[in-house]
Amino acid sequence: MKRTNRRRFIKTVAASSAFFIVPRHVLGRGYKAPSDTLNIAGIGVGGMGAADLQDMESENITALCDVDWQVAASTFERYPNARRYKDYRIMLEKQKDIDAVVVATPDHMHAPISMAAIEAGKHVYTEKPLTHTVMEARLLAAAAKKAGVATQMGTQGHAMEEARLLCEWIWDGAIGDIREIHAWTPHPVWPQGIPRPTETPPVPEELDWDLWLGVAPVRPYHPVYHPGQWRAWWDFGTGGLGDMGCHIFDPILWAMKLGHPVTIEASHSYFVPKGLNWDKQKDTDCFPRACLVHYQFPAREQMPPVTLHWYDGGLMPETPAELEQGRKMGDTYGGVLYIGSKGKILTGSHGARALRIIPESAMRSYTRPPKTLPRSIGHRQEWIAACKGGEPAGIHFEKAGPLTEMVLLGNVALRVNDKLQWDPQTMTFANAPEANAFLHKDYRTGW
């Protein structure tokens, strides 16, 4: 095409197109252009993944992937136009219109799927804990930073008002210097401390058991693993600490400006099934019924060293004398007690809800500081906005990685009888090299 003809052609197309471009205000305030809508794929859509997607219905739910189509049936029905898959690898390869993915599988598959999505250039929202191992958390955070994609870990409490109030109060010196924190949860609320089953029932027709196992070692199917009980097993889950630790520790790390712990020490309940020698009780591949974990953190930013104590399985710290008769410690999912030089703060679990200075008389006399932290538009909405070029979400992978590392270091301590000395730079335990083996795992051949 000659230059003069090219100019004439462009002018003609521009003039004719003007008749077909309708200003947004003509279509109404609720109109959203297709170019403003994300194409989101869900991977693991039968449980928490279903709730995640329902909170993202402002966007286009374009693909659904689950290894168990019976468990995922209600989500499939809710989004009849979404393409369906059992293997996330096939979905990422075949469906090129996907902009972002939501990962809500069992813990052992969080990192492999999230990494595959990042490498495919997709934005990623992954449920907590971000990964199954400490090494995965470090690698995934680095990959997300390098790729420049929008990420968020499903720790919804980070968006809550109480988490921000906690930070503002502690930074205001509401209870003085804090050197001791106690955090707890009643979880696990599923069976733990049990032997591996020996029965081999048939695999349900709608379940692809090999895909469910993914990177984990091969073992026969049993309903004690799926659906819903996988958190109890080292190969698949992260126990009570992994399940609730990210929720409960997140506001602690935020308010206390914590980095990496310097030491981690743990103890836990034992079990001796019938016929199992006491000396062999640690050979189980199931998490214990209850545990205690103690983290020590160094001084930082004018804050003194602090020790964080974790309790699960029904274990709890002593009730503080300042708590009035009849008032409960925390909420249904757990709680946190901050012990300061000038007082104490008691909160519930997610996002520090039920935040109070105790006793109540101290709460009433406290003059609250100005609200200085930006407030959230909503946890999942933060991620959607980030996917569209907005500010990074509140707990993107570069923040979620260190939080997940801290939680999972507690699980490493459960497997070793030493007080572990952690070097975050070399990612090793200076005093217990045998513990290094639990920082990562071997993936199954082919994965």
Secondary structure as GFF3:
##gff-version 3
##sequence-region A 1 447
A	DSSP	alpha_helix	3	17	.	.	.	ID=ss1
A	DSSP	alpha_helix	24	27	.	.	.	ID=ss2
A	DSSP	three_ten_helix	34	36	.	.	.	ID=ss3
A	DSSP	beta_strand	39	43	.	.	.	ID=ss4
A	DSSP	alpha_helix	48	54	.	.	.	ID=ss5
A	DSSP	beta_strand	60	65	.	.	.	ID=ss6
A	DSSP	alpha_helix	73	78	.	.	.	ID=ss7
A	DSSP	beta_strand	83	85	.	.	.	ID=ss8
A	DSSP	alpha_helix	88	94	.	.	.	ID=ss9
A	DSSP	beta_strand	100	103	.	.	.	ID=ss10
A	DSSP	three_ten_helix	107	109	.	.	.	ID=ss11
A	DSSP	alpha_helix	110	119	.	.	.	ID=ss12
A	DSSP	beta_strand	123	127	.	.	.	ID=ss13
A	DSSP	alpha_helix	134	147	.	.	.	ID=ss14
A	DSSP	beta_strand	151	154	.	.	.	ID=ss15
A	DSSP	three_ten_helix	156	159	.	.	.	ID=ss16
A	DSSP	alpha_helix	161	171	.	.	.	ID=ss17
A	DSSP	beta_strand	178	184	.	.	.	ID=ss18
A	DSSP	alpha_helix	209	213	.	.	.	ID=ss19
A	DSSP	three_ten_helix	230	232	.	.	.	ID=ss20
A	DSSP	alpha_helix	239	256	.	.	.	ID=ss21
A	DSSP	beta_strand	263	268	.	.	.	ID=ss22
A	DSSP	three_ten_helix	278	283	.	.	.	ID=ss23
A	DSSP	beta_strand	291	297	.	.	.	ID=ss24
A	DSSP	beta_strand	306	311	.	.	.	ID=ss25
A	DSSP	beta_strand	335	340	.	.	.	ID=ss26
A	DSSP	beta_strand	344	347	.	.	.	ID=ss27
A	DSSP	three_ten_helix	350	352	.	.	.	ID=ss28
A	DSSP	beta_strand	356	358	.	.	.	ID=ss29
A	DSSP	alpha_helix	360	365	.	.	.	ID=ss30
A	DSSP	alpha_helix	379	387	.	.	.	ID=ss31
A	DSSP	alpha_helix	397	414	.	.	.	ID=ss32
A	DSSP	beta_strand	420	423	.	.	.	ID=ss33
A	DSSP	beta_strand	428	429	.	.	.	ID=ss34
A	DSSP	three_ten_helix	433	439	.	.	.	ID=ss35
###
